[in-house]
Amino acid sequence: MLSRSLLEEKEMARVTEEKTGDEKKALQLTKQIDSQPFGPFHKRMLLALGTIWMFDGYEVSLFSIVSLQIKEQFHLSQSEVGLIGSAYLLGCAIGALVFSFFSLRLGRKRLFGITLTIYLVSTLLFSASFCLEWMLLMRFLTGFGIGGEYSAIFSAVDEMIPP
């Protein structure tokens, strides 16, 4: 019985034979990257990605804390406050879908910049809320930015973990 790595190498060789010149170069580059040891660069990247990922947990926790003050200040019902929280989750789902589609076209570095900017700007604009509709829009956009981060972070972390 062949070991898993030997089977994987044979499959890689078979697939490589079917590829064009550019595709072969890409496969060789992927194999070279996968063979590199887990070093300081990987640790820094995982720390940075983990910090960005932590924003989501912080965002949800923060909103749950301030939601009572928002409810009182804007005279909202419990349902309206729940709707604001749901707008964030809907934005996360749609952002993850939209930006996962664009991640290969834009590149993860650019995607991180775009989604982080969306997150930061919409969070700041949420603090200047003046009505329920504005809060819904800003929470949706905040979630949209965080959802976009998900699509970039998960694929980047997956590439960083040694095989």
C-alpha positions in Angstrom: 0.0 0.0 0.0 1.4 3.4 -1.0 1.7 6.2 1.6 -0.4 9.2 1.4 2.4 11.6 0.4 3.6 9.2 -2.3 0.0 9.1 -3.7 -0.1 12.9 -3.5 3.2 13.2 -5.4 2.0 10.8 -8.1 -1.3 12.7 -8.5 0.7 16.0 -8.6 2.9 14.5 -11.3 -0.1 13.3 -13.3 -1.8 16.7 -13.1 1.4 18.5 -13.9 1.7 16.6 -17.2 -1.7 17.8 -18.3 -1.0 21.5 -17.6 0.3 24.3 -19.8 3.6 26.1 -19.1 2.1 28.8 -16.9 0.1 26.3 -15.0 3.2 24.1 -14.4 5.0 27.1 -13.1 2.2 27.9 -10.7 2.1 24.3 -9.5 5.9 24.3 -8.9 5.6 27.6 -7.0 2.9 26.1 -4.9 5.0 23.1 -4.1 8.0 25.2 -3.3 5.9 27.4 -0.9 4.4 24.3 0.8 7.9 22.9 1.4 9.1 26.0 3.4 9.4 25.6 7.2 7.0 27.5 9.5 9.0 30.5 10.4 8.9 34.1 11.9 7.1 35.4 8.8 4.3 32.9 9.3 4.0 33.7 12.9 3.7 37.5 12.2 1.1 36.9 9.5 -1.0 34.6 11.8 -0.8 37.1 14.6 -1.9 40.0 12.2 -4.7 37.9 10.7 -5.8 36.7 14.1 -6.0 40.3 15.4 -8.2 41.3 12.4 -10.3 38.2 13.0 -10.7 39.2 16.7 -12.5 42.4 15.5 -15.6 40.3 14.8 -15.9 39.0 18.3 -15.2 42.5 19.6 -17.8 44.0 17.4 -20.5 41.6 18.4 -19.6 42.0 22.1 -19.5 45.8 21.9 -22.8 46.0 20.2 -24.5 43.8 22.9 -23.1 46.2 25.5 -24.2 49.4 23.9 -27.5 48.2 22.6 -29.3 49.1 25.8 -28.0 52.7 25.6 -29.0 52.9 21.8 -32.5 51.6 22.7 -33.0 54.3 25.3 -31.4 57.2 23.4 -33.3 56.5 20.2 -36.5 55.2 21.8 -36.3 51.9 19.9 -38.2 48.8 20.5 -36.5 45.5 21.4 -37.4 44.3 17.8 -35.7 47.3 16.2 -32.5 46.7 18.3 -32.6 43.1 17.2 -33.0 44.2 13.6 -29.9 46.3 13.9 -28.0 43.3 15.2 -29.4 41.2 12.4 -28.3 43.7 9.8 -24.7 43.2 10.9 -25.0 39.4 10.5 -26.7 39.8 7.1 -23.8 42.0 6.1 -21.3 39.4 7.2 -22.9 36.7 5.1 -23.2 38.9 2.0 -19.7 40.4 2.5 -18.2 36.9 2.7 -19.9 35.8 -0.4 -19.1 38.9 -2.4 -15.5 39.3 -1.4 -14.7 35.6 -1.7 -15.6 36.0 -5.4 -13.3 39.0 -5.7 -10.4 37.7 -3.6 -8.5 36.1 -6.5 -9.1 39.0 -8.8 -8.1 41.7 -6.3 -5.5 39.7 -4.4 -5.7 39.2 -0.6 -3.5 42.2 0.2 -5.8 44.6 -1.6 -8.9 42.8 -0.3 -7.7 43.3 3.3 -7.3 47.0 2.7 -10.7 47.4 1.1 -12.6 45.4 3.6 -10.8 46.9 6.6 -11.5 50.4 5.2 -15.2 49.5 4.8 -15.3 48.2 8.4 -13.5 51.2 9.9 -15.5 53.9 8.0 -18.9 52.3 8.6 -18.1 51.8 12.3 -17.1 55.4 12.7 -20.3 56.5 10.8 -22.4 54.3 13.0 -21.2 56.4 15.9 -22.8 59.4 14.2 -26.2 57.7 13.8 -29.2 59.9 13.8 -32.0 57.5 12.9 -32.9 53.8 12.7 -32.3 53.6 9.0 -28.8 55.0 9.3 -28.0 52.5 12.0 -29.3 49.6 9.9 -27.2 50.7 6.9 -24.0 51.3 8.9 -24.3 48.0 10.8 -24.9 46.2 7.5 -21.8 47.8 6.0 -19.8 47.0 9.1 -20.8 43.4 8.8 -20.1 43.5 5.0 -16.5 44.6 5.8 -16.0 41.9 8.4 -17.5 39.3 6.2 -15.0 40.3 3.5 -12.2 39.8 6.0 -13.5 36.3 6.6 -13.0 35.3 3.0 -9.5 36.6 2.9 -8.4 35.5 6.4 -9.6 31.9 6.1 -7.8 31.3 2.8 -4.6 33.1 4.0 -4.5 31.1 7.2 -5.1 27.9 5.2 -2.1 28.8 3.1 0.1 29.6 6.1 -0.5 26.3 7.9 2.1 23.7 6.9 0.8 20.6 5.1 
